[in-house]
Amino acid sequence: MIKKIINKTITDIKGVYATGIHCGLKFKKKDLAFIYVPEAAASAGVFTRNKFCASCVTFTKKVLKKNVLKAVIMNSGNANAGTGELGTKNTKHMAKITADMLGINASEVGVASTGIIGKQLPMDVLEAGIKKVLANPYVVDGSAAAEAILTTDTCLKQAFFETKIDGKRVVVAGISKGSGMLAPNMATTLTYLVTNANLEQKFLQAALADAINDTYNMTSVDTDTSTNDMALLISTKEDGVVIKTNKDKDVFLALLTEACTDLCKMIATDGEGATKLIEVNVVGAANGTDARKIAMNVVDSPLVKTAIHGEDPNWGRVIAAAGKSPEVKLNPDKFDLYFGDVQILAKGMPVAYDDFALKEQLKNNKVFITLELNLGSATAKAWGCDLTKGYIDINTKYN
């Protein structure tokens, strides 16, 4: 059984160290953090597919291809994207300073940046900050690290899940940031996950990719994908928990996916200006590709998002969004639609429903939409949020 543990963070895993400080990239808030796993067994990463990816993405990708990550240095307030050769040089310098402070190789350090695009990093400020935050690299304050990676977020995003595998306690914990510029490939985020399970590199990469595909790549706020997205997963051998059998690996994947799902829901709930989380559940699709496409079409629809914000039971917007991709298999005469537990359509036809009950569903800060296609056995879930004037206000003030 998978359990969510409240009030624990990444540094509650033995052998994981992290904290965050204010170094001066932002006016007052924390803006620099690290994660250090001295006994890292393996590491994995999934990154943005944006063609204008930042140099930190390119750098960290190369590190993962050759070495196991033992540390990640992260800054917010400046994306160091669209900054040319100097930006690339500054990314490498961040890794070198970090490596020197920890006594490891720069090829074992990941670099992550988030914030405004097109501005050079003030390296004098950043170098002093890295030396300060790593003066004691054995700090256990994952919440401070979670705070330091935030941009327009309004809350910390932390998850801690555990289960038993072969009688041993296995943990996956993570921190995330994400609020806007949020769409698949992958959902705009910096996400750092750690586990006490000692797993081989190849499996860890495959597991992370699968978990991201079903969670972060099914989460959307505004359909925009950032230049700096990355999700990293590091395993530590400190606890001596070795996972080898395929059955146990399946349990680990379920645990990892649960942690990612929890973080994604936090991100969607905290979408810029959002007041409601929207969860779209597609069941009975002909295949997984169709299920995913339909779920994302609904959660991405500005008309659906604004209807949910206005608590307007205009279900026509949902079916229009569900059916807008001509390549998916969908038969309107077999289609059932629910808002929460209130059925709206049966076999494509409106049914008598309680108007008051439906409006009560839309008043909740979590709105659940279920689409039953009755064509097969494939399913998919997607998460998003309503679209409000607050989204415009936040993004026009960002620069």
C-alpha positions as CSV (number, residue, x, y, z in Angstrom):
1,M,0.0,0.0,0.0
2,I,1.3,3.4,-0.9
3,K,1.1,6.1,1.8
4,K,1.4,9.8,1.6
5,I,3.3,11.2,4.5
6,I,2.5,14.8,5.5
7,N,5.1,17.3,6.6
8,K,8.1,15.5,5.3
9,T,10.4,16.5,2.4
10,I,13.3,15.3,0.4
11,T,15.8,15.7,3.2
12,D,13.9,13.2,5.3
13,I,15.5,10.6,3.2
14,K,18.8,9.4,4.6
15,G,21.8,10.7,2.7
16,V,19.9,13.6,1.0
17,Y,21.0,17.2,1.8
18,A,19.4,20.4,0.6
19,T,18.6,24.0,1.5
20,G,17.9,27.4,-0.1
21,I,18.9,31.0,0.6
22,H,18.4,34.5,-0.7
23,C,21.5,35.5,-2.6
24,G,20.3,38.6,-4.4
25,L,18.8,37.5,-7.8
26,K,15.4,38.4,-6.3
27,F,14.7,41.4,-4.1
28,K,13.9,39.5,-0.9
29,K,12.8,36.0,-1.5
30,K,15.0,32.9,-1.6
31,D,16.5,32.4,-5.0
32,L,19.3,29.8,-4.7
33,A,19.3,26.2,-3.6
34,F,21.2,22.9,-3.9
35,I,20.5,19.2,-3.5
36,Y,23.5,17.0,-2.6
37,V,23.4,13.2,-2.6
38,P,27.0,12.0,-1.9
39,E,26.1,8.3,-2.2
40,A,24.1,8.6,-5.4
41,A,23.5,5.3,-7.0
42,A,21.8,6.4,-10.2
43,S,20.2,9.5,-11.7
44,A,17.7,10.2,-14.5
45,G,16.2,13.3,-16.2
46,V,13.4,14.4,-18.5
47,F,13.7,17.8,-20.1
48,T,11.8,20.4,-22.1
49,R,11.4,19.8,-25.9
50,N,11.3,23.6,-26.6
51,K,13.8,24.4,-29.4
52,F,14.9,27.5,-27.4
53,C,16.0,25.4,-24.4
54,A,18.3,27.1,-21.9
55,S,22.0,26.2,-21.5
56,C,21.3,24.6,-18.1
57,V,19.1,22.0,-19.9
58,T,21.8,21.2,-22.5
59,F,24.5,21.0,-19.8
60,T,22.5,18.8,-17.4
61,K,21.5,16.5,-20.3
62,K,25.1,15.9,-21.1
63,V,26.0,15.2,-17.5
64,L,23.4,12.5,-17.2
65,K,24.6,10.8,-20.4
66,K,28.1,10.3,-18.9
67,N,27.8,10.3,-15.1
68,V,25.6,9.9,-12.1
69,L,24.4,13.2,-10.6
70,K,25.6,13.8,-7.1
71,A,24.5,17.4,-6.8
72,V,22.2,20.0,-8.4
73,I,22.6,23.8,-8.1
74,M,19.4,25.7,-8.8
75,N,18.5,29.4,-9.1
76,S,15.3,31.3,-9.6
77,G,14.7,34.8,-10.7
78,N,16.7,34.4,-13.9
79,A,16.3,31.7,-16.5
80,N,19.7,32.2,-18.2
81,A,17.9,31.4,-21.5
82,G,18.4,33.3,-24.7
83,T,21.8,34.5,-23.4
84,G,24.1,33.0,-26.0
85,E,27.7,31.9,-25.4
86,L,28.1,33.9,-22.2
87,G,25.0,32.2,-20.8
88,T,26.5,28.8,-21.6
89,K,29.8,29.8,-20.0
90,N,28.0,31.0,-16.9
91,T,26.1,27.6,-16.6
92,K,29.4,25.8,-16.7
93,H,30.9,28.1,-14.1
94,M,28.0,27.5,-11.8
95,A,28.7,23.7,-12.0
96,K,32.4,24.3,-11.4
97,I,32.0,26.4,-8.3
98,T,29.5,23.9,-6.9
99,A,31.9,21.0,-7.7
100,D,34.8,22.8,-6.1
101,M,32.8,23.5,-2.9
102,L,31.7,19.8,-2.7
103,G,35.0,18.2,-3.7
104,I,33.4,16.4,-6.7
105,N,33.7,16.7,-10.4
106,A,31.8,19.3,-12.4
107,S,30.6,16.4,-14.5
108,E,28.6,15.2,-11.5
109,V,26.7,18.4,-11.0
110,G,23.4,19.4,-12.6
111,V,22.5,23.0,-13.1
112,A,18.9,24.4,-13.2
113,S,17.7,28.0,-13.7
114,T,14.2,29.5,-13.8
115,G,12.8,33.0,-14.1
116,I,12.9,35.8,-16.7
117,I,14.3,35.0,-20.2
118,G,17.0,37.0,-22.0
119,K,19.0,38.5,-19.1
120,Q,22.5,37.5,-18.2
121,L,23.2,36.1,-14.7
122,P,25.0,38.5,-12.4
123,M,27.8,36.0,-11.8
124,D,29.4,38.0,-9.0
125,V,26.2,37.7,-7.0
126,L,25.6,34.1,-7.9
127,E,29.2,33.0,-7.2
128,A,29.1,34.5,-3.7
129,G,25.7,32.9,-3.2
130,I,26.9,29.4,-4.2
131,K,29.9,29.7,-1.8
132,K,27.6,30.8,1.0
133,V,24.9,28.1,0.5
134,L,27.5,25.4,0.2
135,A,29.6,26.5,3.1
136,N,27.9,23.6,4.9
137,P,26.7,21.1,2.3
138,Y,25.1,18.8,4.9
139,V,22.1,20.9,5.8
140,V,18.8,19.1,5.8
141,D,16.2,21.6,4.9
142,G,14.3,20.5,1.9
143,S,11.5,23.0,2.4
144,A,14.0,25.9,2.0
145,A,15.2,24.4,-1.3
146,A,11.5,24.0,-2.4
147,E,11.0,27.7,-1.6
148,A,14.1,28.9,-3.4
149,I,13.0,27.4,-6.8
150,L,9.6,29.2,-6.9
151,T,8.8,32.0,-9.4
152,T,5.1,33.1,-9.7
153,D,4.1,30.1,-7.4
154,T,2.1,31.1,-4.4
155,C,2.9,28.0,-2.3
156,L,5.5,25.2,-1.7
157,K,5.1,22.0,-3.7
158,Q,6.5,19.0,-1.8
159,A,5.6,15.3,-1.8
160,F,6.7,12.3,0.3
161,F,5.3,8.8,-0.4
162,E,6.4,5.5,0.9
163,T,5.5,1.8,0.5
164,K,7.0,-1.6,1.4
165,I,8.9,-3.6,-1.1
166,D,10.1,-7.0,0.0
167,G,9.6,-6.0,3.6
168,K,11.7,-2.9,3.2
169,R,10.5,0.8,3.4
170,V,10.9,2.5,0.1
171,V,10.4,6.2,-0.3
172,V,10.0,8.7,-3.1
173,A,10.0,12.4,-2.2
174,G,10.0,15.4,-4.4
175,I,9.9,19.2,-4.7
176,S,8.5,21.1,-7.6
177,K,7.9,24.6,-9.0
178,G,5.3,25.5,-11.6
179,S,2.4,27.9,-12.0
180,G,2.4,29.3,-15.5
181,M,3.9,28.5,-19.0
182,L,2.6,25.1,-18.2
183,A,2.0,22.5,-20.8
184,P,3.3,19.0,-21.9
185,N,6.7,18.3,-23.3
186,M,7.2,18.6,-20.4
187,A,4.9,20.6,-18.1
188,T,6.7,23.7,-17.1
189,T,8.5,22.9,-14.0
190,L,11.7,22.4,-12.1
191,T,11.1,19.1,-10.3
192,Y,13.6,17.2,-8.2
193,L,12.8,13.7,-6.9
194,V,14.9,11.4,-4.7
195,T,14.5,7.9,-3.6
196,N,16.2,5.5,-1.1
197,A,15.8,2.7,-3.6
198,N,19.1,1.5,-5.2
199,L,18.1,1.0,-8.9
200,E,20.1,0.6,-12.1
201,Q,20.5,3.7,-14.2
202,K,18.6,2.3,-17.3
203,F,15.5,1.4,-15.2
204,L,15.5,4.6,-13.3
205,Q,15.5,6.6,-16.6
206,A,12.7,4.5,-18.0
207,A,10.7,4.8,-14.8
208,L,11.0,8.5,-14.7
209,A,10.0,8.9,-18.3
210,D,6.9,6.7,-17.8
211,A,5.9,8.6,-14.6
212,I,6.3,12.0,-16.3
213,N,4.3,10.9,-19.3
214,D,1.3,10.0,-17.2
215,T,1.5,13.0,-14.9
216,Y,3.5,16.1,-15.9
217,N,2.8,15.5,-19.6
218,M,-0.9,15.4,-18.7
219,T,-0.9,18.7,-16.8
220,S,-1.6,22.1,-18.4
221,V,-2.3,25.7,-17.3
222,D,-1.9,27.6,-20.5
223,T,-0.5,25.4,-23.3
224,D,2.9,27.1,-23.2
225,T,6.1,25.2,-22.7
226,S,9.1,26.8,-21.0
227,T,12.7,26.9,-22.1
228,N,14.0,25.6,-18.8
229,D,11.8,22.6,-17.8
230,M,13.5,19.6,-16.2
231,A,12.7,16.8,-13.9
232,L,15.5,14.9,-12.2
233,L,15.4,11.8,-10.1
234,I,18.4,10.6,-8.0
235,S,18.6,7.4,-6.0
236,T,20.8,7.0,-3.0
237,K,22.3,3.8,-1.7
238,E,22.6,5.1,1.9
239,D,19.7,2.8,3.1
240,G,20.9,-0.3,1.3
241,V,17.4,-0.9,-0.3
242,V,18.2,-2.7,-3.5
243,I,15.3,-3.4,-6.0
244,K,15.9,-6.1,-8.7
245,T,12.8,-8.1,-9.6
246,N,10.4,-6.9,-12.2
247,K,7.5,-7.2,-9.8
248,D,9.3,-4.9,-7.3
249,K,10.2,-2.5,-10.1
250,D,6.5,-2.3,-11.0
251,V,5.7,-1.3,-7.4
252,F,8.4,1.3,-7.4
253,L,7.0,2.8,-10.7
254,A,3.6,3.0,-9.0
255,L,5.1,4.8,-6.1
256,L,7.0,7.2,-8.3
257,T,3.9,7.9,-10.4
258,E,1.9,8.6,-7.2
259,A,4.4,11.2,-6.0
260,C,4.5,12.9,-9.5
261,T,0.7,12.9,-9.6
262,D,0.5,14.7,-6.2
263,L,3.0,17.3,-7.3
264,C,1.2,17.9,-10.6
265,K,-2.1,18.5,-8.8
266,M,-0.4,21.1,-6.6
267,I,1.0,22.8,-9.8
268,A,-2.4,22.8,-11.5
269,T,-4.1,24.1,-8.4
270,D,-1.6,26.9,-8.2
271,G,-1.9,27.8,-11.8
272,E,-1.4,31.6,-12.3
273,G,-4.6,33.3,-11.2
274,A,-6.4,29.9,-10.7
275,T,-9.2,29.4,-8.3
276,K,-10.2,25.8,-9.3
277,L,-8.4,22.5,-10.1
278,I,-9.9,20.7,-13.1
279,E,-9.5,16.9,-13.4
280,V,-10.6,15.3,-16.6
281,N,-11.0,11.5,-16.6
282,V,-11.4,9.8,-20.0
283,V,-12.5,6.1,-19.8
284,G,-13.4,3.5,-22.4
285,A,-11.3,5.0,-25.2
286,A,-10.3,2.9,-28.2
287,N,-6.6,3.4,-27.4
288,G,-4.3,5.3,-25.0
289,T,-3.4,7.9,-27.6
290,D,-7.0,8.9,-28.1
291,A,-7.7,8.9,-24.4
292,R,-4.8,11.3,-23.7
293,K,-5.6,13.6,-26.7
294,I,-9.3,14.0,-25.7
295,A,-8.4,14.6,-22.0
296,M,-5.9,17.3,-22.9
297,N,-8.2,18.9,-25.4
298,V,-10.8,19.4,-22.7
299,V,-8.4,20.6,-20.0
300,D,-6.7,23.0,-22.5
301,S,-9.9,24.5,-23.8
302,P,-10.1,28.3,-22.9
303,L,-13.9,28.0,-23.2
304,V,-14.0,25.1,-20.8
305,K,-11.6,26.8,-18.4
306,T,-13.6,30.1,-18.4
307,A,-16.9,28.2,-18.0
308,I,-15.5,26.4,-14.9
309,H,-14.2,29.7,-13.5
310,G,-17.7,31.3,-14.0
311,E,-19.4,28.2,-12.5
312,D,-21.3,28.0,-15.7
313,P,-22.8,24.5,-16.4
314,N,-22.2,24.9,-20.2
315,W,-21.5,21.2,-20.9
316,G,-21.6,21.9,-24.7
317,R,-18.1,23.4,-24.4
318,V,-16.8,20.1,-23.0
319,I,-18.2,17.9,-25.8
320,A,-17.0,20.4,-28.4
321,A,-13.5,20.3,-27.0
322,A,-13.6,16.5,-26.7
323,G,-14.6,16.0,-30.3
324,K,-12.4,18.7,-32.0
325,S,-9.5,16.4,-33.1
326,P,-10.6,14.5,-36.3
327,E,-8.0,11.8,-35.9
328,V,-9.4,10.4,-32.6
329,K,-12.0,7.7,-32.5
330,L,-15.2,9.0,-30.9
331,N,-18.8,8.0,-31.4
332,P,-21.3,10.7,-30.1
333,D,-24.0,8.1,-29.9
334,K,-22.0,6.1,-27.3
335,F,-20.8,9.1,-25.3
336,D,-21.6,9.6,-21.6
337,L,-20.6,12.8,-19.7
338,Y,-20.5,13.5,-16.0
339,F,-19.6,16.5,-13.9
340,G,-18.6,15.0,-10.6
341,D,-21.3,12.3,-9.9
342,V,-24.0,14.2,-11.9
343,Q,-24.6,12.6,-15.3
344,I,-25.3,15.1,-18.1
345,L,-25.3,12.8,-21.2
346,A,-26.2,9.2,-21.8
347,K,-25.4,7.7,-25.2
348,G,-25.0,11.2,-26.5
349,M,-28.3,12.5,-25.3
350,P,-29.0,14.9,-22.5
351,V,-30.6,13.3,-19.4
352,A,-32.7,14.9,-16.7
353,Y,-30.4,16.1,-13.9
354,D,-30.6,18.2,-10.8
355,D,-29.6,21.7,-11.7
356,F,-28.8,22.6,-8.1
357,A,-26.6,19.5,-7.7
358,L,-24.7,20.4,-10.9
359,K,-24.1,24.0,-9.8
360,E,-22.9,22.7,-6.5
361,Q,-20.3,20.6,-8.3
362,L,-19.0,23.7,-10.1
363,K,-18.8,25.7,-6.8
364,N,-16.1,23.4,-5.5
365,N,-12.4,24.3,-5.8
366,K,-12.0,20.9,-7.5
367,V,-14.1,20.1,-10.5
368,F,-14.1,16.6,-11.9
369,I,-15.2,15.9,-15.5
370,T,-15.6,12.3,-16.7
371,L,-16.0,11.3,-20.3
372,E,-17.1,7.7,-21.0
373,L,-16.5,6.9,-24.6
374,N,-17.7,3.2,-24.4
375,L,-15.3,2.2,-27.3
376,G,-12.6,0.2,-25.5
377,S,-10.6,-0.1,-22.3
378,A,-8.1,2.7,-22.5
379,T,-8.1,5.5,-19.9
380,A,-6.3,8.8,-19.3
381,K,-6.4,11.6,-16.7
382,A,-5.4,15.2,-17.2
383,W,-5.1,18.1,-14.8
384,G,-5.5,21.8,-15.3
385,C,-7.2,24.9,-13.9
386,D,-9.7,27.6,-14.6
387,L,-8.7,30.7,-16.6
388,T,-9.1,34.1,-14.8
389,K,-8.3,37.7,-15.0
390,G,-5.6,37.0,-12.4
391,Y,-3.7,35.1,-15.1
392,I,-3.5,38.3,-17.2
393,D,-2.5,40.4,-14.3
394,I,0.3,38.1,-13.2
395,N,1.8,37.8,-16.7
396,T,1.6,41.5,-17.6
397,K,3.5,42.4,-14.4
398,Y,6.1,39.6,-14.6
399,N,8.7,41.7,-16.5
